[in-house]
Amino acid sequence: MTSQRDLKIAIFMMVTFLVTGIICYASFTPPAPEEPIRLMFQNKGGKVLFTHSGHIGNYSLDCIDCHHNDDGTYNCSQCHEETGDESMPSRADAFHSQCKGCHEENGSGPVECNSCHSL
């Protein structure tokens, strides 16, 4: 039978290894990718999950195909606000026009509301 001292040493070692593992796991997280992998758009119609890899890899699209500005502005909300006006469509209208329009034109993606707004 093991002694109380041996049991305390074993428990101390297990706790030490557990704490060391947690610290190492938290300290050495992988770096974030340069390009986003997935984006989750929160909106009134339901969340929309978008994957860059699926669009770039499967359809050979370039960034400029969707991010239509050539001035390096790739965040839609920098130009498209939540509510639009005559000079600039709202963010939702821009997404629907760009995404749904491309899907309809190429016959390669969902065009029904519940197909994208599924989460």
C-alpha distances in whole Angstrom, upper triangle without the diagonal:
4,7,10,12,10,10,14,15,14,16,19,19,19,22,24,24,25,28,29,30,32,34,34,35,38,39,40,42,44,48,50,53,56,58,56,55,55,57,56,60,60,63,64,64,61,59,60,57,59,58,59,58,59,63,63,61,63,66,67,68,68,68,71,72,70,70,74,74,75,74,70,70,67,66,68,68,70,73,72,72,70,74,77,80,83,82,79,77,74,70,70,73,73,69,71,74,72,69,71,74,72,71,74,76,73,72,69,67,66,69,69,67,64,63,62,62,59,56
4,7,8,6,7,10,11,10,13,15,16,16,19,20,21,22,25,26,27,29,30,31,32,35,36,37,39,42,45,48,50,54,55,54,52,53,55,54,58,57,61,62,63,59,57,58,55,57,56,57,56,57,61,61,59,61,64,65,66,66,65,69,69,67,67,71,72,72,71,68,67,64,63,66,65,67,70,70,69,68,72,74,78,81,80,76,75,71,68,68,71,70,67,69,72,70,67,69,72,71,69,72,74,72,71,67,65,65,68,67,65,62,62,61,60,57,54
4,5,5,6,9,10,11,13,14,16,17,19,20,21,23,25,26,27,29,30,32,33,35,36,38,40,43,46,48,51,55,56,55,54,54,56,55,58,58,61,63,63,60,58,59,56,58,57,59,57,59,62,63,61,63,66,67,67,67,66,70,71,69,68,72,72,73,72,68,68,65,64,66,66,67,71,70,70,68,72,75,78,81,80,77,75,72,69,69,72,71,68,70,73,71,69,71,74,72,70,74,76,73,72,69,67,67,69,69,67,64,63,62,61,59,55
4,5,5,6,9,10,11,12,14,15,16,18,20,21,22,24,26,27,28,30,31,33,34,36,38,41,44,47,50,53,55,53,52,52,54,53,56,56,59,61,61,58,55,57,55,57,55,57,56,58,61,61,60,62,65,66,66,66,65,68,69,67,67,70,71,71,70,66,66,63,62,64,63,65,68,68,67,66,70,72,76,79,78,74,73,70,66,66,70,69,66,68,71,69,67,69,72,70,69,72,74,72,71,68,66,65,68,67,65,62,62,60,59,57,54
4,5,5,6,9,10,11,12,14,15,16,18,20,21,22,24,26,27,28,30,32,33,34,37,40,43,45,48,52,54,52,51,52,53,53,56,56,59,61,62,58,56,57,55,56,55,57,56,58,61,61,60,61,65,65,65,65,64,67,68,66,66,69,70,70,69,65,65,62,61,63,63,64,68,67,67,66,69,72,76,79,78,74,73,70,66,66,70,69,66,68,71,69,67,69,72,70,69,72,74,72,71,68,66,65,68,67,65,63,62,61,60,57,54
4,5,5,6,9,10,11,12,14,15,16,18,20,21,22,24,26,27,28,30,31,33,35,38,41,44,47,50,52,51,49,50,52,51,55,55,58,60,60,57,54,55,53,54,53,55,53,55,58,58,57,59,62,62,63,63,62,65,66,64,64,68,68,68,67,64,63,61,60,62,62,63,67,66,66,65,68,71,75,78,76,73,71,68,65,65,68,68,65,67,69,67,65,67,70,68,67,70,72,70,69,65,63,63,66,65,64,61,60,59,58,56,52
4,5,5,6,9,10,11,12,14,15,16,18,20,21,23,24,26,27,29,30,32,33,36,40,42,45,48,50,49,47,48,49,49,52,52,55,57,57,54,51,53,50,52,51,53,51,53,56,57,55,57,60,61,61,61,60,64,64,62,62,66,66,67,66,62,61,59,58,60,59,61,64,64,63,62,66,68,72,75,74,70,69,66,62,62,66,65,62,64,67,65,62,64,68,66,64,68,70,67,67,63,61,61,63,63,61,58,57,56,55,53,49
4,5,5,6,9,10,11,12,14,15,16,18,20,21,22,24,26,27,28,30,32,35,38,41,44,47,49,48,47,47,48,48,51,51,54,56,57,53,51,52,50,51,50,52,51,53,56,56,55,57,60,60,61,61,59,63,63,61,61,65,65,65,64,60,60,57,56,58,58,59,63,62,62,61,64,67,71,74,73,69,68,64,61,61,65,64,61,63,66,64,62,64,67,65,64,68,69,67,67,63,61,60,63,62,60,58,57,56,55,52,49
4,6,5,6,9,10,10,12,14,15,16,18,20,21,22,24,26,27,28,30,34,37,39,42,46,48,46,46,46,48,48,51,51,54,56,57,53,51,52,49,51,49,51,50,52,55,55,54,56,59,59,59,59,58,61,62,60,60,64,64,64,63,59,59,56,55,58,57,59,62,62,61,61,64,67,70,73,72,68,67,64,61,61,65,64,61,63,66,64,61,63,66,65,63,67,69,66,66,62,60,60,63,62,60,58,57,56,55,52,49
4,5,5,6,9,10,11,12,14,15,16,18,20,21,22,24,26,27,29,32,35,38,40,44,46,44,43,44,45,45,49,49,52,54,55,51,48,49,47,48,47,48,47,49,52,52,51,53,56,56,57,57,56,59,60,58,58,62,62,62,61,58,57,55,54,56,56,57,61,60,60,59,63,65,69,72,70,67,65,62,59,59,62,61,58,60,63,61,59,61,64,62,61,64,66,64,63,59,57,57,60,60,58,55,54,53,52,50,47
4,5,5,6,8,10,10,12,14,15,17,18,20,21,23,24,26,27,31,34,36,39,42,44,43,42,42,43,43,46,46,49,51,52,48,46,47,45,46,45,47,46,48,51,51,50,52,55,55,56,56,54,58,59,56,56,60,60,60,60,56,55,53,51,54,53,55,58,58,57,56,60,62,66,69,68,64,63,60,56,56,60,59,56,58,61,59,57,59,62,60,59,62,64,62,61,58,56,55,58,57,55,53,52,51,50,47,44
4,6,5,6,9,10,11,12,14,15,16,18,20,21,22,24,26,30,33,35,38,41,43,42,41,42,43,43,46,46,49,51,52,49,46,47,45,46,45,47,46,48,51,51,50,52,55,55,55,55,54,57,58,56,55,59,59,59,58,55,54,52,50,53,52,54,57,57,56,56,59,62,65,69,67,64,62,59,56,56,60,59,56,58,61,59,57,59,62,60,59,63,64,62,62,58,56,56,59,58,56,54,53,51,50,48,45
4,5,5,6,9,10,10,12,14,15,16,18,20,21,22,24,28,31,33,36,39,41,41,40,40,42,42,45,46,49,51,52,48,46,46,44,45,44,45,44,46,49,49,48,50,53,53,53,53,52,55,56,54,54,58,58,58,57,53,53,50,49,52,52,53,56,56,56,55,59,61,65,68,67,63,62,59,55,56,59,58,55,57,60,58,55,58,61,59,58,61,63,61,60,56,55,55,57,57,55,53,52,50,50,47,44
4,5,5,6,9,10,10,12,14,15,16,18,20,21,23,26,29,32,34,38,40,38,37,38,39,39,43,43,46,48,49,45,42,43,41,42,41,42,41,43,46,46,45,47,50,51,51,51,50,53,54,52,52,55,56,56,55,52,51,48,47,50,50,51,54,54,54,53,57,59,63,66,64,61,59,56,53,53,56,55,52,54,57,55,53,55,58,56,55,58,60,58,57,54,52,51,54,54,52,49,48,47,46,44,41
4,5,5,6,8,10,11,12,14,15,17,18,20,22,25,28,30,33,37,38,37,36,37,38,38,41,41,44,46,47,44,41,42,40,41,40,42,41,43,46,46,45,47,50,50,50,50,49,52,53,51,50,54,54,55,54,50,49,47,46,48,47,49,52,52,51,51,54,57,60,63,62,59,57,54,51,51,55,54,51,53,56,54,52,54,57,55,54,58,59,57,57,53,51,51,53,53,51,48,48,46,45,43,40
4,5,5,6,9,10,11,12,14,15,16,18,20,24,27,29,32,35,38,37,36,37,38,38,41,42,45,47,48,45,42,43,40,41,40,41,41,43,46,45,45,47,50,50,50,49,48,51,53,51,50,54,53,54,53,49,48,46,45,48,47,48,52,52,51,51,55,57,61,64,62,59,57,54,51,52,55,54,51,53,56,54,52,54,57,55,54,58,59,57,57,54,52,52,54,54,52,50,49,47,46,44,41
4,6,5,6,9,10,10,12,14,15,16,18,21,25,27,30,33,35,34,34,34,36,37,40,40,44,46,47,43,40,41,38,39,38,39,38,40,43,43,42,44,47,47,47,47,46,49,50,48,48,52,52,52,51,47,47,44,44,46,46,47,51,51,50,50,54,56,59,62,61,57,56,53,50,50,53,52,49,52,54,52,50,52,55,53,52,56,57,55,54,51,49,49,52,52,50,48,47,45,44,42,39
4,5,5,6,9,10,11,12,14,16,17,20,23,26,29,32,34,32,31,32,34,34,37,37,41,43,44,40,37,38,35,37,35,37,36,38,41,41,40,42,45,45,46,45,44,47,48,46,46,50,50,50,49,46,45,42,41,44,43,45,48,48,48,47,51,53,57,60,58,55,53,50,47,47,51,49,47,49,52,49,47,49,52,51,49,53,55,53,52,48,46,46,49,49,47,44,44,42,41,39,36
4,5,5,6,9,10,11,12,14,16,20,22,25,28,31,33,32,31,32,33,33,36,36,40,42,43,40,37,38,35,37,35,37,36,38,41,41,41,43,46,46,45,45,43,47,48,46,45,49,48,49,48,44,43,41,40,43,42,43,47,47,46,46,49,52,55,58,57,53,52,49,46,46,50,49,46,48,51,49,47,49,52,51,50,53,55,53,53,49,47,47,49,49,47,45,44,42,41,40,36
4,6,5,6,9,10,10,12,15,18,21,23,26,29,32,31,30,32,33,34,37,37,41,44,44,41,38,38,36,37,35,36,35,38,40,40,39,42,45,44,44,44,42,46,47,45,44,48,48,48,47,43,43,41,40,42,42,43,47,47,47,46,50,52,56,59,57,53,52,50,46,47,50,49,46,49,51,49,47,49,52,50,49,53,54,52,52,49,47,47,50,50,48,46,45,43,42,40,37
4,5,5,6,9,10,11,12,16,19,21,24,27,29,28,28,29,30,31,34,35,39,41,42,38,35,35,33,34,32,33,32,34,37,37,36,38,41,41,41,41,40,43,44,42,42,46,46,46,45,41,41,39,38,40,40,41,45,45,45,44,48,50,54,57,55,51,50,48,44,44,48,46,43,46,48,46,44,46,49,47,46,50,51,49,49,45,43,44,47,47,45,43,41,40,39,37,34
4,5,5,6,9,10,11,15,18,20,23,26,28,27,26,27,28,28,32,32,36,38,39,35,32,33,30,32,30,31,31,33,36,36,35,38,40,40,40,40,38,42,43,41,40,44,44,44,43,39,39,36,35,38,38,39,42,42,42,41,45,47,51,54,52,49,48,45,41,42,45,44,41,44,46,44,42,44,47,45,45,48,50,48,48,44,42,42,45,44,43,40,39,37,37,35,32
4,5,5,6,9,11,14,17,19,22,25,27,27,27,27,29,29,32,33,37,39,40,37,34,34,32,33,31,32,32,34,37,36,36,39,41,41,41,40,38,41,43,41,40,43,43,43,42,38,38,36,35,38,37,38,42,42,42,41,45,47,51,54,52,48,48,45,41,42,46,44,42,44,47,44,42,45,48,46,46,49,51,49,49,45,43,43,46,46,44,42,41,39,38,37,34
4,5,5,6,9,12,15,17,21,23,26,25,25,26,28,29,32,33,37,40,41,37,34,34,31,32,30,30,30,33,35,34,34,37,39,39,39,38,36,40,41,39,39,42,42,42,41,37,37,35,34,37,37,38,41,42,42,42,46,48,51,54,52,48,47,45,41,42,45,44,41,44,46,44,42,44,47,45,44,48,49,47,47,44,42,42,45,46,44,42,41,38,38,37,34
4,6,6,7,10,13,15,18,22,23,23,22,23,25,26,29,30,34,37,37,34,30,31,28,28,27,27,27,29,32,31,31,33,36,36,36,35,34,37,38,37,36,40,40,40,39,35,35,33,32,35,35,36,39,39,39,39,43,45,48,51,49,46,45,42,38,39,42,41,38,41,43,40,38,41,44,42,41,45,46,44,44,40,39,39,42,42,40,38,37,35,35,33,30
4,6,6,10,12,14,18,20,22,21,21,22,24,24,27,28,32,35,36,32,29,29,27,27,26,27,27,29,32,31,31,34,36,36,36,35,33,36,38,35,35,38,38,38,37,33,33,31,30,32,32,33,37,37,37,37,40,42,46,49,47,43,43,40,36,37,41,39,36,39,42,39,37,40,43,41,41,44,45,44,44,40,38,39,41,41,39,38,36,34,34,32,29
4,6,9,11,14,17,20,22,22,22,24,25,26,29,30,34,37,38,35,31,32,29,29,28,28,28,31,33,32,32,35,37,36,36,35,33,36,38,36,35,38,38,38,37,33,33,31,30,33,33,33,37,38,38,38,42,44,47,49,48,44,43,41,38,39,42,40,38,41,43,40,39,42,44,42,42,46,47,45,45,42,40,40,43,43,42,40,39,36,36,35,32
4,6,9,12,15,18,20,20,20,22,24,25,29,30,34,37,38,35,31,31,28,27,26,26,25,28,30,29,29,32,34,33,33,32,31,34,36,34,33,37,36,36,35,31,32,29,29,32,33,33,37,37,38,38,42,43,47,49,47,44,43,41,37,38,41,39,37,39,41,39,37,40,42,40,40,44,44,43,43,39,38,39,41,42,40,39,37,35,35,34,31
4,6,9,12,15,17,17,17,18,20,22,25,26,30,33,34,31,27,27,24,24,22,22,22,25,27,26,26,29,31,30,30,29,28,31,33,31,30,34,33,33,33,29,29,26,26,29,29,30,33,34,34,35,38,40,43,46,44,40,39,37,33,34,37,36,33,36,38,35,33,36,39,37,36,40,41,39,40,36,34,35,38,38,37,35,34,31,31,30,28
4,7,9,12,14,14,14,16,19,21,24,26,30,33,33,30,27,26,22,22,20,19,19,22,24,23,23,26,28,27,27,26,25,28,30,28,27,31,31,31,30,26,27,24,24,27,28,29,32,33,33,34,37,39,42,44,42,39,38,36,32,33,36,34,31,34,36,33,31,34,36,34,34,38,38,36,37,33,32,33,36,37,35,34,32,30,30,30,27
4,6,9,12,12,13,15,17,20,23,25,29,32,33,30,26,25,22,21,19,18,18,21,23,21,22,25,27,26,25,24,22,25,27,26,25,28,28,27,27,23,23,21,21,25,25,26,29,30,31,32,35,36,39,42,39,36,35,34,30,31,34,32,29,32,34,31,29,33,35,32,33,36,37,35,36,33,31,32,35,36,35,34,32,29,30,30,27
4,6,9,9,10,12,14,16,19,22,25,29,29,26,23,21,18,17,15,15,15,18,20,19,19,23,24,23,22,21,19,22,24,22,21,25,25,25,24,20,20,18,18,21,22,22,26,26,27,28,32,33,36,38,36,32,32,30,26,28,30,28,25,29,30,27,26,29,31,29,29,33,34,32,33,30,28,29,31,33,31,31,29,26,26,26,24
4,5,6,8,11,13,16,19,22,25,29,29,26,23,21,18,16,13,12,12,16,17,15,16,19,21,20,19,18,16,19,21,20,19,22,22,22,22,18,19,16,17,20,21,22,25,25,27,28,31,32,35,37,34,31,30,29,25,27,29,26,24,27,28,25,24,27,29,26,27,31,31,29,30,27,26,27,29,31,30,30,27,24,26,26,24
4,7,9,12,14,17,19,22,25,29,29,27,24,22,19,17,14,12,13,16,17,15,16,20,20,19,18,16,14,17,19,18,16,20,19,19,19,15,16,13,15,18,20,20,22,24,25,27,30,30,33,35,32,29,29,28,24,26,28,25,23,26,27,24,23,27,28,25,26,30,30,28,30,27,26,27,29,31,30,31,28,25,27,27,26
4,6,9,11,15,17,20,23,27,26,24,21,19,16,13,11,8,10,13,13,11,13,16,17,16,14,13,11,14,16,14,13,17,17,17,17,14,14,11,12,15,17,18,20,21,23,24,28,28,31,32,30,26,26,25,21,23,24,22,19,23,23,20,19,23,24,22,23,26,26,25,26,23,22,24,26,28,27,27,25,22,23,24,23
4,6,7,11,13,16,19,23,23,21,17,15,12,10,8,7,9,12,12,12,14,16,17,17,15,14,12,15,16,14,13,17,18,18,19,15,15,11,12,14,16,17,19,20,21,22,25,26,29,31,29,25,24,23,19,20,22,20,17,20,22,19,17,21,23,20,21,25,25,24,25,22,20,21,23,25,24,24,22,19,20,21,19
4,7,10,13,17,20,23,22,20,16,14,11,8,6,5,6,9,11,11,12,14,15,16,15,15,13,17,17,15,15,19,20,21,22,19,18,14,15,16,18,20,22,22,23,24,27,28,31,33,31,27,26,24,21,21,23,21,18,21,22,19,17,20,22,20,20,24,24,23,23,20,18,19,22,24,23,22,20,17,19,19,18
4,7,10,13,16,19,19,16,13,10,7,5,4,6,8,9,11,12,13,15,16,17,16,16,14,18,17,15,15,19,21,22,23,20,18,15,14,15,17,19,21,20,21,21,25,26,29,31,30,26,24,22,18,18,21,19,16,18,20,18,15,18,21,19,18,22,23,22,22,19,17,17,19,21,19,19,17,14,15,15,14
4,6,10,13,16,16,14,10,8,6,5,6,8,11,12,12,14,16,17,18,19,17,17,15,17,17,14,14,18,19,21,22,19,17,13,12,12,14,16,18,17,18,18,21,22,26,28,27,23,21,19,15,15,18,16,13,16,18,16,14,17,19,18,18,22,23,22,22,20,17,17,19,19,18,17,16,13,13,14,13
4,6,10,13,13,10,7,6,5,6,9,11,14,14,15,17,19,20,20,22,20,20,18,20,20,16,17,20,21,24,24,21,19,16,13,14,14,17,19,17,17,16,20,21,25,28,27,23,21,18,14,14,17,16,13,15,18,17,15,17,20,19,19,22,24,23,23,21,17,17,18,18,16,15,14,11,11,11,10
4,6,10,10,9,6,5,6,8,11,13,16,16,16,19,21,21,21,23,20,21,18,20,19,16,16,19,20,23,23,21,18,15,12,12,12,15,16,14,14,13,16,18,22,24,24,20,17,14,11,10,14,13,10,13,16,15,13,15,18,18,18,21,23,23,23,21,17,16,17,17,14,14,14,10,9,11,10
4,7,8,7,5,7,9,11,15,17,20,20,20,22,25,25,25,27,24,25,22,23,23,19,19,22,23,26,26,24,21,18,15,14,13,17,18,15,14,12,15,18,22,24,24,21,18,15,12,11,15,15,13,14,18,17,16,17,20,21,21,23,25,26,25,23,20,18,18,18,14,14,15,12,9,11,9
4,6,6,6,8,11,13,17,19,22,22,21,24,26,26,26,28,25,26,23,24,23,20,20,22,23,27,27,25,22,19,16,14,13,17,18,15,13,10,13,16,19,22,23,19,16,13,11,9,12,14,12,13,16,17,15,16,19,21,20,22,25,25,25,23,20,18,17,16,12,13,14,11,9,11,10
4,6,8,10,14,16,20,22,26,25,24,27,29,29,29,31,28,29,27,27,26,23,23,25,26,30,30,29,25,23,20,18,16,20,20,17,15,12,13,16,20,23,24,20,17,14,13,10,13,15,14,14,17,19,17,17,21,22,22,23,26,27,26,25,21,19,17,16,12,13,15,13,9,12,11
4,7,9,13,15,19,21,24,23,22,26,28,27,26,29,27,28,26,27,25,22,23,24,26,30,31,29,26,23,21,18,18,22,21,18,17,14,15,18,21,23,24,21,18,15,13,10,13,15,13,12,16,17,15,15,18,20,19,20,23,24,23,22,18,15,14,12,8,9,11,10,6,9,9
4,7,10,13,16,19,22,21,21,24,26,25,25,28,26,27,25,27,25,22,23,25,27,30,31,29,26,23,20,19,18,22,22,19,18,16,18,20,24,26,27,23,20,17,15,12,15,17,14,14,18,18,16,16,20,21,19,21,24,24,23,22,18,15,15,13,9,9,11,8,5,6,6
4,7,10,13,16,19,18,18,21,23,23,23,25,23,25,23,24,23,20,21,23,25,28,29,26,23,20,18,17,17,20,21,18,18,16,18,21,24,27,27,23,20,17,14,12,16,16,13,14,17,17,15,16,19,20,18,21,24,24,23,21,17,15,15,14,11,10,11,8,5,7,5
4,6,10,13,16,14,15,18,19,19,19,22,20,21,19,21,20,16,18,20,23,25,26,24,21,18,16,15,16,19,20,17,18,16,19,20,24,26,26,22,19,17,14,12,14,14,11,12,15,14,12,13,16,16,15,18,20,20,19,17,14,12,13,13,10,10,9,6,5,7,7
4,7,10,12,11,12,15,17,16,17,19,18,19,18,20,19,16,17,20,22,25,26,23,21,17,16,16,17,20,21,19,20,19,22,23,26,29,28,24,22,19,16,14,17,16,13,14,17,15,13,14,18,17,15,19,21,20,19,17,13,12,14,15,13,12,10,7,8,8,8
4,7,9,9,9,12,13,14,14,16,14,15,14,16,15,12,14,17,19,22,23,20,19,15,14,14,16,19,20,18,19,19,22,22,26,28,27,23,21,19,15,14,16,15,11,13,15,13,10,13,16,14,13,17,19,18,18,15,12,12,14,15,14,14,12,9,11,11,11
4,6,6,7,9,10,11,12,14,13,14,13,16,15,13,14,18,20,21,23,20,19,15,15,16,18,20,22,21,22,22,25,26,29,30,29,25,23,22,18,18,20,18,14,16,18,15,12,15,17,15,15,18,19,18,18,15,13,14,16,18,17,17,14,12,14,14,14
4,5,5,6,8,10,10,11,10,10,9,13,12,11,12,15,17,18,20,17,17,13,14,15,18,19,21,20,22,23,26,26,29,30,28,25,23,22,19,19,20,18,15,17,18,15,13,16,17,15,15,19,19,17,18,15,14,16,18,20,20,20,17,15,17,18,18
4,5,5,5,8,10,10,10,11,11,15,14,13,15,18,20,21,23,20,20,16,17,19,21,23,24,24,26,26,29,29,32,33,32,28,27,26,22,22,24,21,18,20,21,18,15,18,20,17,16,20,20,18,19,15,14,17,20,22,22,22,18,16,19,19,19
4,6,5,5,8,9,10,12,13,16,14,13,16,19,21,22,24,22,22,18,19,19,22,24,25,24,26,26,29,29,32,33,32,28,26,25,22,21,23,20,17,18,19,16,14,16,17,14,13,17,18,15,15,12,11,13,17,19,19,19,16,14,17,17,18
4,6,6,5,7,6,9,10,12,10,10,13,15,18,19,22,19,19,16,17,17,20,22,23,22,24,25,27,27,29,30,29,25,23,23,20,20,20,18,15,16,17,13,11,13,14,11,11,15,15,12,14,10,10,13,15,18,19,19,16,14,17,18,19
4,6,6,5,5,7,8,11,10,10,12,15,17,18,20,18,18,15,17,18,21,23,23,23,26,27,29,28,31,31,30,26,25,25,22,22,23,20,17,19,19,15,14,16,17,14,14,18,17,15,16,13,14,16,19,22,23,23,20,18,21,22,23
4,6,6,8,10,12,15,13,14,16,19,21,21,24,21,22,19,21,22,25,26,27,27,29,30,32,32,35,35,33,30,29,28,25,25,26,23,20,22,22,19,16,19,19,16,16,19,19,16,17,14,14,17,20,23,24,24,21,19,22,23,24
4,6,8,11,14,16,14,15,17,20,23,23,26,24,24,21,22,23,26,28,28,27,30,30,32,32,34,35,33,30,28,28,25,25,25,23,20,21,21,18,15,17,18,14,13,17,16,13,14,10,12,15,18,21,22,22,18,18,21,21,23
4,6,9,12,14,11,12,15,17,20,20,24,22,22,19,21,21,25,26,26,25,28,29,31,30,32,32,31,28,26,26,24,23,23,21,18,19,18,15,13,15,15,11,11,14,13,10,12,9,11,14,17,20,22,22,19,18,21,22,24
4,7,10,12,10,12,14,16,19,18,22,20,21,18,21,21,25,26,26,26,29,30,32,31,33,33,31,28,27,27,25,25,25,22,20,21,20,16,15,18,17,13,14,17,15,13,15,13,14,18,20,23,25,25,22,21,24,25,26
4,7,8,6,8,11,12,15,15,18,17,17,15,17,18,21,22,22,22,25,26,28,27,29,29,27,24,23,24,21,22,21,18,16,18,17,13,13,15,15,11,13,16,14,12,15,13,14,17,19,22,23,24,21,19,23,24,25
4,5,5,8,9,10,12,12,15,13,15,12,15,16,20,20,20,21,24,26,28,26,28,28,26,23,23,23,21,22,22,18,17,19,18,14,14,17,17,13,16,18,17,15,18,16,17,20,21,25,25,27,24,21,24,26,27
4,5,6,6,8,10,10,12,10,11,9,12,13,16,16,17,18,21,23,25,24,26,26,23,21,20,21,18,19,20,16,15,18,17,13,13,17,17,14,16,19,18,17,20,18,18,20,21,24,24,26,23,20,23,25,25
4,5,5,5,7,7,10,10,10,9,12,13,16,16,16,17,20,22,24,22,24,24,21,19,19,20,17,19,19,15,15,17,15,12,13,17,16,13,16,19,17,17,20,19,19,21,22,25,25,27,25,22,24,27,27
4,6,6,9,10,14,13,13,11,14,13,17,18,17,17,21,22,24,22,24,23,21,19,18,19,17,18,17,14,13,15,13,9,11,14,12,10,13,15,13,13,16,15,15,18,18,22,22,24,22,19,22,25,26
4,5,9,11,13,12,12,9,11,10,14,15,14,14,17,19,20,19,21,21,19,16,15,16,13,14,14,11,10,12,11,7,8,12,11,9,12,15,14,14,16,15,14,16,16,20,20,22,19,17,19,22,23
4,6,8,10,9,8,6,8,8,12,12,11,12,15,18,19,18,20,20,18,15,15,15,13,15,15,11,11,14,13,9,11,15,14,13,16,18,17,18,20,19,18,19,20,22,22,24,22,19,21,24,24
4,6,9,10,9,8,11,10,13,13,11,12,16,18,19,17,19,18,16,13,14,15,14,16,15,11,12,14,12,9,12,15,14,13,16,18,17,18,21,20,19,21,21,24,23,26,24,21,23,26,27
4,6,7,6,7,10,10,13,11,10,12,16,19,20,18,19,18,15,13,14,16,15,17,17,13,14,17,15,13,15,19,17,17,20,22,21,21,24,23,23,24,24,27,26,29,27,24,26,29,29
4,6,7,9,12,13,16,14,13,15,19,22,23,21,22,22,18,17,18,20,18,21,20,17,18,20,19,16,18,22,20,19,22,24,23,23,26,25,25,27,27,30,29,32,30,27,29,31,32
4,6,9,11,13,15,12,12,15,18,21,23,21,22,22,18,17,19,20,18,22,21,18,19,22,21,18,21,24,23,22,25,27,26,26,29,28,28,29,29,32,31,33,32,29,30,33,33
4,6,9,11,13,11,12,15,18,21,23,22,23,24,20,18,19,20,18,21,21,18,18,22,21,18,20,23,23,22,24,27,26,26,29,27,26,28,28,31,30,32,30,27,28,31,30
4,6,8,10,7,9,11,14,17,19,18,20,21,18,15,16,16,14,18,18,15,15,19,18,16,18,21,21,20,23,25,25,25,28,26,25,26,26,29,27,29,28,24,25,28,28
4,6,9,8,10,11,14,16,19,18,20,22,19,16,16,16,13,16,17,13,13,17,17,14,15,19,19,18,20,23,23,23,25,23,22,23,23,26,24,26,25,21,22,25,24
4,6,6,8,9,11,13,16,16,19,20,18,15,15,14,11,14,15,12,12,16,16,14,15,19,19,19,21,24,24,24,26,24,22,23,23,25,23,24,23,20,20,23,22
4,5,6,6,8,10,13,13,15,17,15,11,11,10,7,10,11,9,9,13,13,11,13,16,17,17,19,21,22,22,24,23,21,21,20,22,20,22,22,18,18,21,21
4,5,5,6,8,11,11,14,17,15,11,11,9,7,10,12,10,11,14,15,14,16,18,19,20,22,24,25,26,27,26,23,23,22,24,21,23,23,19,19,22,21
4,6,7,11,13,13,15,17,14,11,12,11,10,13,15,12,14,17,17,16,18,21,21,22,24,26,26,28,29,28,26,26,25,27,25,27,27,23,23,26,25
4,6,10,11,10,12,13,11,8,9,9,8,12,13,10,12,15,15,14,17,19,20,20,23,25,25,26,28,27,25,25,24,26,24,27,26,23,23,26,26
4,7,8,7,10,12,10,7,6,5,5,9,9,7,10,12,13,13,15,17,17,19,21,22,23,25,26,25,23,23,21,23,21,23,23,20,20,23,23
4,5,6,9,12,11,8,8,5,6,9,10,10,12,14,15,15,17,19,20,21,23,25,26,27,29,28,25,24,23,24,21,24,24,21,20,23,23
4,7,10,14,14,11,9,5,5,7,9,10,11,13,15,16,17,18,20,22,23,24,26,28,28,27,25,23,22,22,19,21,22,19,17,21,20
4,7,11,12,9,8,5,7,8,9,11,13,14,15,17,18,19,20,22,24,25,26,28,29,29,26,24,22,22,20,22,24,21,19,23,23
4,7,8,6,5,4,7,9,8,9,12,13,13,15,17,18,19,21,23,23,24,27,28,28,26,24,22,23,21,24,25,22,21,25,25
4,6,5,6,7,11,12,11,12,15,16,15,17,20,20,20,23,25,25,26,29,30,30,28,27,25,25,23,27,28,25,24,28,29
4,6,7,10,13,15,12,13,16,17,15,17,20,21,20,23,25,25,25,28,29,30,29,28,25,26,25,28,29,27,26,30,31
4,7,10,13,15,13,12,16,17,15,16,20,21,20,22,25,25,25,27,29,30,28,28,26,27,26,29,29,27,27,31,31
4,7,9,11,10,9,12,14,12,14,17,18,17,19,22,22,23,25,27,27,25,25,23,24,23,26,26,23,23,27,28
4,7,8,6,6,10,10,10,11,14,15,15,17,19,20,20,23,24,24,22,22,19,21,19,22,23,20,20,24,25
4,5,5,6,9,10,10,12,14,15,16,18,20,20,22,24,25,25,22,21,19,20,18,20,21,18,18,21,22
4,6,5,6,9,10,10,12,13,15,16,18,19,21,22,23,22,20,19,17,18,16,19,19,16,15,19,19
4,5,5,6,8,10,10,11,13,15,16,17,19,21,21,21,18,16,14,15,12,15,16,13,12,16,17
4,5,5,6,8,10,10,11,14,15,15,17,19,20,20,18,16,14,15,13,17,17,14,14,18,20
4,5,5,6,8,10,10,12,14,15,16,18,19,19,17,16,15,16,15,18,18,15,16,19,20
4,5,5,6,8,9,10,12,13,15,16,17,16,14,13,12,14,12,15,14,11,12,16,17
4,6,5,5,7,9,10,11,13,15,15,15,13,11,9,11,10,13,13,10,11,15,17
4,6,6,5,8,10,10,11,14,15,15,13,13,11,13,13,16,16,14,15,19,21
4,6,5,6,9,10,10,12,14,14,12,13,11,14,14,17,16,13,16,19,20
4,5,5,6,9,10,11,12,11,9,9,9,12,12,14,12,10,13,15,17
4,5,5,6,8,10,10,10,8,7,6,9,10,12,11,10,12,15,18
4,5,5,6,9,10,11,10,10,8,12,13,16,14,13,16,19,21
4,5,5,6,8,8,8,10,9,13,15,17,15,14,17,19,22
4,6,5,5,5,5,6,7,10,12,14,12,11,15,17,20
4,6,5,7,7,8,7,10,13,15,13,14,17,19,22
4,6,8,10,11,10,14,17,19,17,17,20,22,25
4,5,8,11,11,15,18,19,16,16,20,22,24
4,6,8,9,12,16,17,14,15,19,20,23
4,7,9,13,15,16,13,13,17,18,21
4,7,9,12,12,9,9,13,14,17
4,6,8,9,6,7,10,11,15
4,7,9,7,8,10,12,16
4,6,5,7,9,10,14
4,5,6,6,8,12
4,5,5,5,9
4,6,6,10
4,6,8
4,6
4
